[in-house]
Amino acid sequence: MVLIIPLLSTRKCKCMEEASHTNLLDEHKEEAHSPVFFFNVAEMHEKLKVDFSDIVLVVTDEISSRNKVVWLKNETKEYTLMNVSFPLFLKYSGKLFKVNKFTLLSVDAVHSCTHDFITLNNLFPGWTNKQVTLGRHYRDAFYKRIEKLKGQKSVFFNTRNLSFTT
C-alpha cells in the first residue's frame, strides 16, 4: 500500500483523517512484514535485497570492520554487506541478538549452549558442530532472552549446567 502525503500541513491532516476513516491505515498495521533493505555487496556490482527475518548470522568482516558478513536462511553462500553497523540489524530484526563484540545471531540458529559457547543448527553445508563464543558481557542478556522465549516456544532450559536445547 502506498499512501501519498501532501506537503501542506492542513492537507496532510485531512489526508490522514480520510485514510483512517477508510481503514487504510489500520489494514496496513495488521500486515506484519519484516523490513526489507537493499545493501551494497562486496562480491557483486549490484545491490542485494535482504529481508531481516531471513538473517541467521552476522559477523564483522576480518578485513574491514565497517563491512558485515551475513548468512541468509535460504541461501547457500554468505554475503559481505558494505558499510553497515550492528545497531541497524538490532533495530529492525526482533530475532537477532548480540552474543559477542563481533557477532549477531538469530534465535533460529541456536541449537544448544554451554557456559561459553553456542552451538549452531546445521543450517548450511559445513556447519556441523559450528560454535560461536558467548561473550561475558552479553551472557546475561542472552539468557534473559532465552528465558523469555521459553514461554513462547518449546525450549528446554537447564539452569544447573547452563545449557538448553530446542
FIKOLZA-1660 file (N, C-alpha, C; in steps of 0.1 Angstrom, whole numbers, plus 5000, padded with zeros to 4 digits):
% residues 166
   i   px   py   pz ch aa at
   1 5008 4988 5000  A  M  N
   1 5000 5000 5000  A  M CA
   1 5009 5012 5000  A  M  C
   2 5005 5022 4992  A  V  N
   2 5013 5035 4991  A  V CA
   2 5003 5046 4995  A  V  C
   3 5007 5054 5005  A  L  N
   3 5000 5065 5010  A  L CA
   3 5007 5077 5006  A  L  C
   4 5002 5086 4998  A  I  N
   4 5009 5098 4994  A  I CA
   4 5004 5109 5004  A  I  C
   5 5014 5116 5010  A  I  N
   5 5011 5126 5020  A  I CA
   5 5015 5139 5014  A  I  C
   6 5005 5149 5013  A  P  N
   6 5008 5162 5008  A  P CA
   6 5018 5170 5017  A  P  C
   7 5024 5180 5012  A  L  N
   7 5034 5188 5019  A  L CA
   7 5027 5198 5029  A  L  C
   8 5016 5204 5025  A  L  N
   8 5010 5213 5034  A  L CA
   8 5004 5206 5046  A  L  C
   9 5005 5212 5058  A  S  N
   9 5001 5205 5070  A  S CA
   9 4986 5204 5071  A  S  C
  10 4978 5214 5065  A  T  N
  10 4963 5212 5066  A  T CA
  10 4959 5201 5057  A  T  C
  11 4965 5200 5045  A  R  N
  11 4961 5189 5036  A  R CA
  11 4966 5176 5041  A  R  C
  12 4977 5176 5048  A  K  N
  12 4982 5163 5054  A  K CA
  12 4973 5158 5065  A  K  C
  13 4968 5167 5073  A  C  N
  13 4958 5163 5084  A  C CA
  13 4946 5157 5078  A  C  C
  14 4941 5164 5067  A  K  N
  14 4928 5160 5061  A  K CA
  14 4930 5146 5054  A  K  C
  15 4942 5144 5048  A  C  N
  15 4945 5131 5041  A  C CA
  15 4946 5120 5052  A  C  C
  16 4952 5122 5063  A  M  N
  16 4954 5112 5073  A  M CA
  16 4940 5109 5079  A  M  C
  17 4932 5119 5081  A  E  N
  17 4918 5117 5086  A  E CA
  17 4910 5108 5077  A  E  C
  18 4911 5111 5064  A  E  N
  18 4903 5103 5054  A  E CA
  18 4908 5089 5054  A  E  C
  19 4921 5087 5054  A  A  N
  19 4927 5074 5054  A  A CA
  19 4923 5066 5066  A  A  C
  20 4922 5072 5078  A  S  N
  20 4918 5065 5090  A  S CA
  20 4903 5061 5089  A  S  C
  21 4895 5069 5083  A  H  N
  21 4881 5066 5081  A  H CA
  21 4879 5055 5072  A  H  C
  22 4887 5053 5062  A  T  N
  22 4885 5043 5052  A  T CA
  22 4893 5030 5056  A  T  C
  23 4899 5030 5068  A  N  N
  23 4906 5019 5074  A  N CA
  23 4919 5015 5066  A  N  C
  24 4924 5024 5058  A  L  N
  24 4936 5021 5051  A  L CA
  24 4948 5020 5060  A  L  C
  25 4949 5028 5070  A  L  N
  25 4960 5027 5079  A  L CA
  25 4959 5015 5089  A  L  C
  26 4947 5012 5093  A  D  N
  26 4945 5000 5102  A  D CA
  26 4949 4987 5094  A  D  C
  27 4945 4986 5082  A  E  N
  27 4948 4974 5074  A  E CA
  27 4963 4973 5072  A  E  C
  28 4970 4985 5071  A  H  N
  28 4984 4985 5069  A  H CA
  28 4991 4980 5081  A  H  C
  29 4986 4984 5093  A  K  N
  29 4992 4980 5106  A  K CA
  29 4991 4965 5108  A  K  C
  30 4981 4959 5103  A  E  N
  30 4979 4944 5105  A  E CA
  30 4989 4936 5097  A  E  C
  31 4994 4941 5086  A  E  N
  31 5004 4934 5078  A  E CA
  31 5017 4934 5086  A  E  C
  32 5021 4922 5091  A  A  N
  32 5033 4921 5099  A  A CA
  32 5045 4917 5090  A  A  C
  33 5050 4926 5082  A  H  N
  33 5062 4922 5074  A  H CA
  33 5074 4928 5080  A  H  C
  34 5085 4920 5080  A  S  N
  34 5098 4925 5085  A  S CA
  34 5103 4934 5074  A  S  C
  35 5111 4944 5078  A  P  N
  35 5117 4953 5069  A  P CA
  35 5126 4947 5058  A  P  C
  36 5126 4953 5047  A  V  N
  36 5135 4948 5036  A  V CA
  36 5144 4960 5032  A  V  C
  37 5157 4957 5031  A  F  N
  37 5166 4968 5028  A  F CA
  37 5175 4963 5016  A  F  C
  38 5180 4972 5008  A  F  N
  38 5189 4969 4998  A  F CA
  38 5203 4974 5002  A  F  C
  39 5213 4964 5001  A  F  N
  39 5227 4967 5006  A  F CA
  39 5236 4965 4995  A  F  C
  40 5247 4973 4995  A  N  N
  40 5258 4971 4986  A  N CA
  40 5266 4958 4991  A  N  C
  41 5269 4950 4981  A  V  N
  41 5276 4937 4984  A  V CA
  41 5290 4938 4978  A  V  C
  42 5300 4933 4985  A  A  N
  42 5314 4933 4980  A  A CA
  42 5316 4924 4968  A  A  C
  43 5309 4913 4968  A  E  N
  43 5311 4903 4957  A  E CA
  43 5303 4907 4944  A  E  C
  44 5294 4916 4944  A  M  N
  44 5286 4919 4933  A  M CA
  44 5286 4934 4930  A  M  C
  45 5283 4937 4918  A  H  N
  45 5282 4952 4914  A  H CA
  45 5268 4957 4914  A  H  C
  46 5259 4950 4921  A  E  N
  46 5245 4954 4923  A  E CA
  46 5241 4953 4937  A  E  C
  47 5230 4958 4941  A  K  N
  47 5225 4957 4954  A  K CA
  47 5218 4944 4957  A  K  C
  48 5218 4940 4969  A  L  N
  48 5212 4928 4974  A  L CA
  48 5200 4931 4982  A  L  C
  49 5188 4925 4979  A  K  N
  49 5176 4927 4987  A  K CA
  49 5177 4917 4999  A  K  C
  50 5176 4923 5011  A  V  N
  50 5177 4914 5023  A  V CA
  50 5165 4917 5032  A  V  C
  51 5158 4906 5034  A  D  N
  51 5147 4906 5044  A  D CA
  51 5153 4903 5058  A  D  C
  52 5150 4911 5067  A  F  N
  52 5156 4910 5080  A  F CA
  52 5152 4897 5088  A  F  C
  53 5140 4891 5084  A  S  N
  53 5136 4879 5090  A  S CA
  53 5144 4867 5085  A  S  C
  54 5151 4868 5074  A  D  N
  54 5159 4857 5068  A  D CA
  54 5174 4857 5073  A  D  C
  55 5178 4867 5081  A  I  N
  55 5191 4867 5086  A  I CA
  55 5194 4857 5097  A  I  C
  56 5204 4849 5095  A  V  N
  56 5207 4838 5105  A  V CA
  56 5219 4842 5114  A  V  C
  57 5229 4848 5107  A  L  N
  57 5242 4851 5114  A  L CA
  57 5248 4863 5108  A  L  C
  58 5253 4872 5116  A  V  N
  58 5260 4884 5111  A  V CA
  58 5274 4885 5119  A  V  C
  59 5285 4886 5111  A  V  N
  59 5298 4886 5117  A  V CA
  59 5305 4898 5111  A  V  C
  60 5313 4905 5119  A  T  N
  60 5321 4916 5114  A  T CA
  60 5332 4910 5105  A  T  C
  61 5334 4917 5093  A  D  N
  61 5344 4912 5083  A  D CA
  61 5358 4914 5089  A  D  C
  62 5367 4904 5086  A  E  N
  62 5380 4905 5091  A  E CA
  62 5389 4915 5085  A  E  C
  63 5386 4919 5073  A  I  N
  63 5394 4929 5066  A  I CA
  63 5390 4943 5070  A  I  C
  64 5377 4946 5069  A  S  N
  64 5372 4959 5073  A  S CA
  64 5361 4958 5083  A  S  C
  65 5362 4964 5094  A  S  N
  65 5351 4963 5104  A  S CA
  65 5339 4970 5101  A  S  C
  66 5339 4979 5090  A  R  N
  66 5327 4985 5086  A  R CA
  66 5318 4976 5078  A  R  C
  67 5323 4965 5073  A  N  N
  67 5316 4955 5065  A  N CA
  67 5312 4944 5074  A  N  C
  68 5300 4938 5071  A  K  N
  68 5295 4927 5078  A  K CA
  68 5292 4915 5069  A  K  C
  69 5296 4903 5073  A  V  N
  69 5294 4891 5066  A  V CA
  69 5280 4885 5071  A  V  C
  70 5271 4882 5062  A  V  N
  70 5257 4878 5065  A  V CA
  70 5254 4865 5059  A  V  C
  71 5248 4856 5067  A  W  N
  71 5243 4843 5062  A  W CA
  71 5228 4844 5062  A  W  C
  72 5221 4841 5051  A  L  N
  72 5206 4842 5050  A  L CA
  72 5201 4828 5050  A  L  C
  73 5188 4827 5054  A  K  N
  73 5182 4814 5056  A  K CA
  73 5182 4805 5043  A  K  C
  74 5177 4809 5032  A  N  N
  74 5175 4801 5021  A  N CA
  74 5186 4803 5010  A  N  C
  75 5198 4807 5015  A  E  N
  75 5209 4809 5006  A  E CA
  75 5220 4799 5009  A  E  C
  76 5228 4796 4999  A  T  N
  76 5239 4786 5002  A  T CA
  76 5252 4793 5004  A  T  C
  77 5253 4806 5002  A  K  N
  77 5265 4813 5004  A  K CA
  77 5264 4825 5013  A  K  C
  78 5275 4831 5017  A  E  N
  78 5275 4842 5026  A  E CA
  78 5277 4855 5017  A  E  C
  79 5272 4866 5022  A  Y  N
  79 5274 4879 5015  A  Y CA
  79 5281 4889 5024  A  Y  C
  80 5290 4897 5019  A  T  N
  80 5296 4907 5026  A  T CA
  80 5289 4921 5023  A  T  C
  81 5282 4926 5033  A  L  N
  81 5275 4938 5031  A  L CA
  81 5284 4949 5035  A  L  C
  82 5284 4960 5027  A  M  N
  82 5294 4970 5029  A  M CA
  82 5288 4982 5037  A  M  C
  83 5296 4988 5046  A  N  N
  83 5293 5000 5054  A  N CA
  83 5280 4998 5061  A  N  C
  84 5279 4988 5069  A  V  N
  84 5267 4985 5077  A  V CA
  84 5271 4984 5092  A  V  C
  85 5262 4988 5101  A  S  N
  85 5266 4987 5115  A  S CA
  85 5256 4977 5122  A  S  C
  86 5260 4972 5134  A  F  N
  86 5252 4963 5141  A  F CA
  86 5239 4969 5146  A  F  C
  87 5239 4982 5150  A  P  N
  87 5226 4988 5155  A  P CA
  87 5215 4987 5145  A  P  C
  88 5218 4988 5132  A  L  N
  88 5208 4987 5122  A  L CA
  88 5201 4974 5122  A  L  C
  89 5209 4963 5123  A  F  N
  89 5203 4950 5124  A  F CA
  89 5195 4948 5136  A  F  C
  90 5200 4953 5148  A  L  N
  90 5193 4951 5160  A  L CA
  90 5180 4959 5161  A  L  C
  91 5180 4970 5154  A  K  N
  91 5168 4979 5154  A  K CA
  91 5157 4972 5146  A  K  C
  92 5160 4966 5135  A  Y  N
  92 5149 4962 5126  A  Y CA
  92 5147 4947 5126  A  Y  C
  93 5154 4939 5134  A  S  N
  93 5152 4925 5135  A  S CA
  93 5149 4921 5149  A  S  C
  94 5138 4915 5152  A  G  N
  94 5135 4910 5165  A  G CA
  94 5141 4897 5169  A  G  C
  95 5147 4890 5159  A  K  N
  95 5152 4877 5162  A  K CA
  95 5167 4877 5164  A  K  C
  96 5174 4888 5161  A  L  N
  96 5189 4889 5163  A  L CA
  96 5192 4894 5177  A  L  C
  97 5203 4888 5182  A  F  N
  97 5208 4893 5195  A  F CA
  97 5223 4892 5194  A  F  C
  98 5230 4900 5202  A  K  N
  98 5244 4901 5202  A  K CA
  98 5250 4891 5212  A  K  C
  99 5259 4882 5207  A  V  N
  99 5265 4872 5215  A  V CA
  99 5279 4875 5219  A  V  C
 100 5286 4884 5211  A  N  N
 100 5299 4889 5215  A  N CA
 100 5301 4902 5207  A  N  C
 101 5313 4907 5208  A  K  N
 101 5316 4920 5202  A  K CA
 101 5315 4920 5187  A  K  C
 102 5317 4909 5180  A  F  N
 102 5318 4908 5166  A  F CA
 102 5306 4900 5159  A  F  C
 103 5297 4895 5167  A  T  N
 103 5287 4885 5162  A  T CA
 103 5273 4888 5166  A  T  C
 104 5263 4888 5157  A  L  N
 104 5249 4888 5159  A  L CA
 104 5244 4874 5155  A  L  C
 105 5234 4869 5162  A  L  N
 105 5230 4856 5160  A  L CA
 105 5214 4856 5161  A  L  C
 106 5208 4848 5152  A  S  N
 106 5194 4847 5152  A  S CA
 106 5190 4836 5162  A  S  C
 107 5178 4837 5167  A  V  N
 107 5173 4827 5177  A  V CA
 107 5171 4814 5169  A  V  C
 108 5168 4814 5156  A  D  N
 108 5165 4802 5149  A  D CA
 108 5178 4794 5147  A  D  C
 109 5190 4800 5148  A  A  N
 109 5202 4793 5145  A  A CA
 109 5208 4786 5157  A  A  C
 110 5202 4788 5169  A  V  N
 110 5208 4783 5181  A  V CA
 110 5203 4768 5183  A  V  C
 111 5212 4759 5185  A  H  N
 111 5209 4745 5188  A  H CA
 111 5211 4742 5203  A  H  C
 112 5222 4745 5208  A  S  N
 112 5224 4743 5222  A  S CA
 112 5235 4753 5227  A  S  C
 113 5236 4754 5240  A  C  N
 113 5245 4763 5246  A  C CA
 113 5251 4758 5259  A  C  C
 114 5264 4760 5260  A  T  N
 114 5271 4757 5273  A  T CA
 114 5275 4771 5279  A  T  C
 115 5284 4771 5289  A  H  N
 115 5287 4783 5296  A  H CA
 115 5293 4793 5287  A  H  C
 116 5302 4790 5278  A  D  N
 116 5309 4799 5270  A  D CA
 116 5307 4798 5255  A  D  C
 117 5300 4788 5250  A  F  N
 117 5298 4785 5236  A  F CA
 117 5284 4783 5232  A  F  C
 118 5280 4787 5220  A  I  N
 118 5267 4785 5215  A  I CA
 118 5269 4776 5203  A  I  C
 119 5263 4764 5203  A  T  N
 119 5264 4755 5191  A  T CA
 119 5252 4758 5182  A  T  C
 120 5255 4760 5169  A  L  N
 120 5245 4764 5159  A  L CA
 120 5239 4752 5152  A  L  C
 121 5227 4754 5147  A  N  N
 121 5220 4743 5140  A  N CA
 121 5227 4741 5127  A  N  C
 122 5225 4729 5121  A  N  N
 122 5232 4726 5108  A  N CA
 122 5224 4732 5097  A  N  C
 123 5223 4745 5095  A  L  N
 123 5215 4751 5085  A  L CA
 123 5222 4752 5072  A  L  C
 124 5236 4751 5072  A  F  N
 124 5243 4753 5059  A  F CA
 124 5253 4741 5058  A  F  C
 125 5258 4738 5046  A  P  N
 125 5268 4728 5045  A  P CA
 125 5281 4732 5052  A  P  C
 126 5287 4723 5059  A  G  N
 126 5299 4727 5066  A  G CA
 126 5297 4733 5080  A  G  C
 127 5284 4734 5084  A  W  N
 127 5281 4739 5097  A  W CA
 127 5280 4729 5108  A  W  C
 128 5284 4717 5106  A  T  N
 128 5283 4707 5116  A  T CA
 128 5291 4710 5129  A  T  C
 129 5285 4711 5140  A  N  N
 129 5291 4715 5153  A  N CA
 129 5298 4728 5152  A  N  C
 130 5293 4738 5144  A  K  N
 130 5299 4751 5144  A  K CA
 130 5295 4758 5157  A  K  C
 131 5305 4764 5163  A  Q  N
 131 5302 4771 5176  A  Q CA
 131 5306 4786 5175  A  Q  C
 132 5299 4794 5183  A  V  N
 132 5302 4808 5184  A  V CA
 132 5304 4811 5199  A  V  C
 133 5314 4819 5202  A  T  N
 133 5318 4823 5216  A  T CA
 133 5307 4832 5221  A  T  C
 134 5302 4829 5233  A  L  N
 134 5293 4837 5241  A  L CA
 134 5301 4846 5250  A  L  C
 135 5301 4859 5247  A  G  N
 135 5309 4869 5255  A  G CA
 135 5304 4871 5269  A  G  C
 136 5313 4874 5278  A  R  N
 136 5310 4875 5292  A  R CA
 136 5300 4887 5294  A  R  C
 137 5301 4898 5287  A  H  N
 137 5293 4909 5289  A  H CA
 137 5279 4907 5283  A  H  C
 138 5277 4898 5274  A  Y  N
 138 5265 4895 5267  A  Y CA
 138 5257 4883 5272  A  Y  C
 139 5263 4876 5281  A  R  N
 139 5258 4863 5286  A  R CA
 139 5244 4865 5293  A  R  C
 140 5244 4875 5302  A  D  N
 140 5231 4877 5310  A  D CA
 140 5219 4881 5301  A  D  C
 141 5222 4890 5291  A  A  N
 141 5211 4894 5282  A  A CA
 141 5207 4882 5273  A  A  C
 142 5217 4873 5270  A  F  N
 142 5213 4861 5262  A  F CA
 142 5204 4852 5269  A  F  C
 143 5208 4849 5282  A  Y  N
 143 5199 4840 5290  A  Y CA
 143 5186 4846 5293  A  Y  C
 144 5185 4859 5295  A  K  N
 144 5172 4865 5297  A  K CA
 144 5163 4864 5284  A  K  C
 145 5169 4865 5273  A  R  N
 145 5162 4864 5260  A  R CA
 145 5157 4849 5259  A  R  C
 146 5166 4840 5262  A  I  N
 146 5162 4826 5261  A  I CA
 146 5150 4822 5271  A  I  C
 147 5151 4828 5283  A  E  N
 147 5141 4826 5293  A  E CA
 147 5127 4832 5288  A  E  C
 148 5128 4843 5281  A  K  N
 148 5116 4849 5276  A  K CA
 148 5110 4840 5265  A  K  C
 149 5119 4834 5257  A  L  N
 149 5114 4825 5246  A  L CA
 149 5109 4812 5251  A  L  C
 150 5113 4809 5263  A  K  N
 150 5109 4796 5269  A  K CA
 150 5094 4795 5270  A  K  C
 151 5087 4806 5272  A  G  N
 151 5073 4805 5273  A  G CA
 151 5066 4806 5259  A  G  C
 152 5073 4811 5249  A  Q  N
 152 5068 4812 5235  A  Q CA
 152 5069 4800 5227  A  Q  C
 153 5080 4792 5228  A  K  N
 153 5081 4780 5220  A  K CA
 153 5088 4770 5229  A  K  C
 154 5088 4758 5225  A  S  N
 154 5094 4747 5233  A  S CA
 154 5109 4748 5234  A  S  C
 155 5114 4753 5245  A  V  N
 155 5128 4754 5247  A  V CA
 155 5131 4748 5261  A  V  C
 156 5139 4738 5261  A  F  N
 156 5143 4731 5273  A  F CA
 156 5155 4739 5279  A  F  C
 157 5154 4744 5291  A  F  N
 157 5164 4752 5297  A  F CA
 157 5168 4746 5310  A  F  C
 158 5181 4742 5311  A  N  N
 158 5186 4736 5323  A  N CA
 158 5195 4746 5330  A  N  C
 159 5192 4752 5341  A  T  N
 159 5200 4762 5347  A  T CA
 159 5211 4757 5355  A  T  C
 160 5211 4744 5358  A  R  N
 160 5222 4739 5366  A  R CA
 160 5235 4738 5358  A  R  C
 161 5235 4733 5346  A  N  N
 161 5247 4733 5338  A  N CA
 161 5247 4744 5327  A  N  C
 162 5237 4753 5327  A  L  N
 162 5237 4764 5318  A  L CA
 162 5236 4760 5304  A  L  C
 163 5228 4750 5301  A  S  N
 163 5226 4746 5287  A  S CA
 163 5211 4745 5284  A  S  C
 164 5208 4746 5271  A  F  N
 164 5194 4744 5267  A  F CA
 164 5194 4738 5253  A  F  C
 165 5183 4732 5249  A  T  N
 165 5182 4726 5236  A  T CA
 165 5168 4730 5230  A  T  C
 166 5167 4732 5217  A  T  N
 166 5154 4735 5211  A  T CA
 166 5148 4723 5205  A  T  C
% end
